[in-house]
Amino acid sequence: MEGHRHLEQAQIPTAPLVGWGTAKDLGSFVIFDDLTGYTPADKLIEQGADFESLLQAPPPNLPPGFIRSPSSRDLYLCHFMARAVNGPADLKLIDTGSR
């Protein structure tokens, strides 16, 4: 939940968070609102989507030092859920561990 809060505070487009918790093994989890119509950006490219159309989407405003998590130091295309629309894609960052 804290990672999601960081995304919102930095005004980075993300999906609405509807639940979070800790599992029995003490790992944490988050549950996002329904993202029907969105697809991981890497899967869109595998399916033939134009990479340039994803690049034309408004870039997330990642502040300096945003990615500090020891388990996730890089952003990958699969961290972005994308919905193709007429014009630039609509992107939502869902990697709440990158903070």
C-alpha positions as CSV (number, residue, x, y, z in Angstrom):
1,M,0.0,0.0,0.0
2,E,2.9,2.4,0.8
3,G,4.3,1.9,-2.7
4,H,0.9,2.8,-4.2
5,R,0.7,5.9,-2.0
6,H,4.2,6.9,-3.4
7,L,2.8,6.6,-7.0
8,E,-0.2,8.8,-6.2
9,Q,1.9,11.4,-4.3
10,A,4.2,11.6,-7.3
11,Q,1.1,12.0,-9.6
12,I,2.1,8.9,-11.6
13,P,-0.9,7.3,-13.3
14,T,-1.8,4.0,-11.6
15,A,-4.8,1.9,-11.1
16,P,-7.1,2.4,-8.0
17,L,-6.0,0.3,-5.1
18,V,-8.9,-1.7,-3.6
19,G,-7.1,-4.0,-1.2
20,W,-3.8,-4.9,0.4
21,G,-2.5,-7.2,3.1
22,T,0.1,-9.6,4.4
23,A,0.1,-13.3,3.5
24,K,0.9,-16.1,6.0
25,D,4.5,-16.2,4.7
26,L,4.7,-12.4,5.6
27,G,4.9,-11.4,1.9
28,S,2.6,-8.5,1.1
29,F,0.1,-8.1,-1.7
30,V,-1.9,-5.4,-3.4
31,I,-5.2,-5.7,-5.3
32,F,-6.0,-3.2,-8.0
33,D,-9.4,-2.2,-9.4
34,D,-10.5,-3.9,-12.5
35,L,-8.2,-3.2,-15.4
36,T,-10.4,-4.8,-18.1
37,G,-9.2,-3.4,-21.4
38,Y,-5.6,-2.9,-20.3
39,T,-2.8,-5.3,-21.2
40,P,0.8,-5.4,-20.0
41,A,2.8,-3.3,-22.4
42,D,5.2,-6.1,-23.2
43,K,2.3,-8.4,-24.3
44,L,0.9,-5.7,-26.5
45,I,4.3,-5.5,-28.3
46,E,4.4,-9.3,-28.6
47,Q,0.9,-9.1,-30.2
48,G,2.2,-6.6,-32.8
49,A,1.4,-3.3,-31.2
50,D,3.5,-0.4,-32.4
51,F,6.2,0.4,-29.8
52,E,6.2,4.0,-31.0
53,S,2.6,4.4,-30.0
54,L,3.5,3.4,-26.4
55,L,6.4,5.8,-26.5
56,Q,4.0,8.6,-27.5
57,A,1.9,8.1,-24.3
58,P,2.4,10.8,-21.8
59,P,5.5,9.6,-19.8
60,P,5.1,9.0,-16.1
61,N,6.7,11.8,-14.2
62,L,9.2,9.7,-12.3
63,P,11.0,11.8,-9.7
64,P,14.8,11.4,-9.3
65,G,15.6,8.4,-7.1
66,F,12.0,7.0,-7.5
67,I,13.2,3.4,-8.0
68,R,15.0,2.4,-4.8
69,S,13.5,-0.9,-3.9
70,P,16.2,-3.6,-3.4
71,S,13.9,-6.2,-5.2
72,S,13.1,-4.0,-8.2
73,R,15.7,-1.5,-9.5
74,D,14.4,-1.3,-13.0
75,L,11.1,-0.6,-14.7
76,Y,10.0,-3.1,-17.3
77,L,7.3,-2.9,-19.9
78,C,5.3,-5.5,-18.0
79,H,5.0,-2.9,-15.1
80,F,2.9,-0.8,-17.3
81,M,-0.7,-1.7,-18.1
82,A,-1.7,-0.1,-21.4
83,R,-4.9,0.5,-23.2
84,A,-4.8,1.4,-26.8
85,V,-7.0,4.3,-27.7
86,N,-7.2,6.6,-30.7
87,G,-3.9,8.4,-30.3
88,P,-1.3,7.8,-27.5
89,A,-1.9,4.7,-25.3
90,D,-3.2,5.2,-21.8
91,L,-0.6,3.8,-19.3
92,K,-1.0,2.8,-15.7
93,L,2.1,1.9,-13.6
94,I,1.4,-1.1,-11.3
95,D,4.8,-1.8,-9.8
96,T,4.2,-0.7,-6.3
97,G,7.6,-2.1,-5.2
98,S,9.6,0.5,-7.2
99,R,9.8,3.3,-4.7
